[in-house]
């Protein structure tokens, strides 16, 4: 009997001929104990993982990023579906932490990891939409898991059950993750930033935490010490 993958990953490349090997290696290295399948654009370079039996090439010519993700997710067999940029390196335990969170919270549709840039600075990738513009979630410091309105699309994991009643946004390049998170929320699902999952990006994501966030975080760390 064929085993259903725990996680189906759609690898999104920033350029047609990008070297996806470092990203793929980081994903495979932190997969245990998960069963994975990974879909990549046919034009990318995968290095030693080119012959990996769970790697599938998909023709992406002429497709927008969101349309490519839609094509892959329709073919995917996993309990959970992921979108992952080729510039994002998964830290040890990242995928397992995201899947475990979804297993423990069956009412959650979309989760995303904690992002660091190449210098170790936390990147603001969790947002809410209270006003006509998006803002970093108040109190969000990257140090605790919390519910959010939407997450940056560079690395997301989605419960496949949440997609049964919605149409994936394929005609809105650049905002598809906001539309996705909004549509599942309207169906009663929740979206969460997961502190225990960590990823490092070679590109700048979202925007770095403001000085105010950093000062607030420092104050929170000092208060318990002052009380003891």
Buried (B, 14 or more C-beta within 10 A) or exposed (E): EEEEBBBBBBBBBEEEEBBBBEBBBBBBBBBEEBBBBBBBBEBBBBEEBBEBEBBBEBEBEEBBBBBBBBBBBEEBEBBBBBBBBBBBBBBEBBBBBBBBBBEEBEEBBBBBBBBBBEEEEBBBBBBBBEEEEBEBBEEBBBEEBBBBBBBBBBBBBBBBEBBEEBEBBBEEEEEBBBBBBBBBBEEEBBBBBBBBBBBBBBEEBBEBBEEEBBEBBEEEEEEEEEEE
